[in-house]
């Protein structure tokens, strides 16, 4: 990442990311604003102009995994932080030299690395870190969520990659064990199975599965996984507007239940 993070307008940033060879697409907040989500990502300047001329305020999303970047997502939600895990990774020599570090609206960070072809998305709930590679995307500067920006903290030329497998071995050595262990009080649930469920649905059951998954995520206080659910639903063939309506309905439904229960 170089100049793209400093662009004043989303469309300018999208063009600069595309010039760097990173496929982009517009997003509404964190939710893809195209019919097939990250699958519609492109480096076509004509398509970028078409998207952002219609909706200049849309956020910029980058499809991860080569030819795009791989991104380590360091979460921060209240007193739960992924920065201790990041320090572990650095101490073990696993972070190398990222191409960029981006501050996220929640106070977390995105570390950008050269994209790889054979890694996929991952999540370590206990460490509060996520990984975005093939089949994923990130919201990029100068996008905003709830009025707060994604901002470039540093950037430099680098060809270093990030080995998610080694990171998992360090941060989650019990991941290969099959015995069930109860979640620690206050720990964030691993809800990655919800997106997998939605992605596996075919016509006729997709919307129902998305609504169910959205409700489960909202009940867990994890609306931060809505973008993953949206991407999975769009990859399964649901139109973007239907995805937005369904997730919004799920959130309203859960909020209504909670008010009634209270």
N, C-alpha and C positions, 0 to 999 in steps of 0.2 A: 504494500500500500504506500502510495506517495501522495500526489496532489489530490486524489479523490476525497480524502477526509476533510479537506479544507474548502471544498466547494460551498458556495453560498446557497444554492438551490438544489433540490433533489434531482431535477433533470440533468443539471450540469454534472453532479456527482455520478449519476448513472452512466453518462457518456464517458467519464473518465475511468470508471471501473471497467467499462466495456473495452476501452482502448488498452487497458492492462491485460485484457484477455479473460476477464471474469464475467460470466453470464449474470445478468440482473433481471429483475422483474419488480413491478410495483406492489406495495402492500398497504393495507388499511390497518393502521396500528401495527400489530405483529402478524396479522392474518393476510395471506396472499390475496391480491386483488385481481388475479387472473383465473381463468377457468380451470386450469390444471396445475395451479400452484408453481412450485419450483421447476416442474417439467416444462413450463413455458419460458424459462429464463433464456436470455439471448444476449449476444454482443452486437446485434443489428442496431445501428444508430437510427435507421428509419423507424423501426418498431419502438425504440425508446422514445423518439419524438412523438409517435402516435399515442403511446400510453400517457405520457406526462403532459401533452398538450390538452388532453381531455380532462386530466385530473392532476394539476400542477402540484398539489399538496401531498400527494401520495408518498409514503416512505419508500426507501430504496432497500430491496432485499437482494442478497447475493447467494446464488446457488453454490453450495460448498462441495468440496472434492474436485480433483482435477477435471477441467482446467482452472476452476476456481480455487480458493484457498481452503485449508483445513483450519478450524477454529476451536480453541479450547475456551469454553464458557465457564467463568468463575462466578458462581452465584453469590448473591448477598441479599438475604431477606430477614430483616430484624436482627436478632442476635445469631442467626445461622449464617455462616460465612465459609466460602470456599478458599479464602486466602491462606489459611494454614496449610491446606492441601497443596496450593500453588508453591508455598515455601518448601514443602517436602519435595515436590517435583524438581524445583530449582536446585536444592541441595544434592539431589541424586543425579544431577546433570542431564535431566530429561527434557528441559525446555529449550535448550540451545539458544538461538537468537531469533526471536519472532520477527516477522516483517513489520508488525505493528501491534500496539496495545491500545485498545479502545475502552474508554469508561462507559458503562451502560447506565441507563436511567435509574436502575435500582441501587447503584453504588457498587456493582460488580465490575467485571472486566471481560473483554474478549481478546484473546491472543491469537493473532493471525499467523499461519505458517504456510509454506508452500504446499499446495494441494497434492494429495496422493490418489491413486486409482483404486486401491483394493481395501481401504478402510471404510467403515460405516459409522453411523451415529452411535453414541453410547452415553450412559448416565451412571454415576455413582452417587446414590442418594446420601449416604452417610458422609461423603466428602464434599458434597454440594458443588460438584463439577459435572459438566456435560461436554460432549465432544460432537462436533458437526463436521461430517465429511460427505461421502457419496450418499445421496438420498436426503440431504438436509439443506438448510439455508439459515442465514443470519440476517437480522436487520442491521444496516450499516449507516455510518455517518453520512450526511448530517440529519438523519431521521430523528423524529421525536416520538415519545410515547408518554401520554398524560402530561404533555408540555415539557418534558425533560428530554434533553438531547443525548444521542450517542456522540461522543467526542473523542477525537484522536489524541492520545496522551503522548505517544512516540511512534516513530516509524523510521525504518532503515532498510537498505537492501539486504536481503538474506535469502539463501536457498535451503535453509534448515527445514526439516520436516518434524512432525510430532508423532511419536510412536504410542498410540492409544493402548495397545496391548501391554507394553511395559508400564505405562501409567496405572493400568488396572492391577497389575501384579504388585505394584508398590502400595497403592492406596486401598485396594480391596482384595487382599490375598485370600480371603475366604470365599471369593466369588465362584470358585470351582467346586465348593462343597455343595452337597445336595440337601443337607438337613435344613429344615425350616427353623428360623429364629425370629422371635417376635421383635417388632420394631421398637426402638428406644422411645420413651416418652418424649414428645416434641420433635422427633425426627421427621423429616419430609419423606412422604411415601414415594416409592418408585412406581410411577404410573405409566411406564413405557409400554406396558401391555395393552393399554387402551388404544393407542395409535395403531398397534399391530392388528388389533381386532377390527378396527374400522377399515384399515387398508385391505383386509382380507374379505370384505363383504362385496357381494355382487349386486346388480340392479335388483331392486325390490326390497332390500334390507339395509341399504347404506344409510339412509336418513335416520331410520330408527336406531341403528347402531351408533351413529354419531350423537344423537340426542342422549342416549343412555350413557355413553362415554363422557359427554359434556357434563351431565348431571353428577357422575361419580367424581369427576375432577373438581367441580364446584363444591361438592360436599366436603372434599378433602382440603378445601381452601387453595387449590392448585390451578387457578385459571391461567397460570403462566404456561401450562401445557396446551392451551387452546390452539396456538399456532401449529403444534405438531399434529393435533387432531384435525385441524383444517387442511393441512398438507396431505394427510393420509386420506381424507375424504375426497379431496379433489383428485388425488392420484387414482382413487377408485372410481372416479367418473362423475361426482356430484358437482354441479355448477357452483361457482364462487358465491353468488348471491344466496343460494339455498344453504350453503355452508354457514355463512354469516348469520342468516335468520335462525338456523337450527341451534347454533351455539348460544346466540343471544336468548333464545327461548329456554334453553337448558339453564342458563344462569338466572333468568327471571323465575323459573319454576323452583329452583333450589332456594333462592332468596325469599320467595313467598312462603315456602314450607318452614323456613327458619323463623320468619316473623310470626307465623301461626303458632309454632312450637314455643316461641318466647313469650 
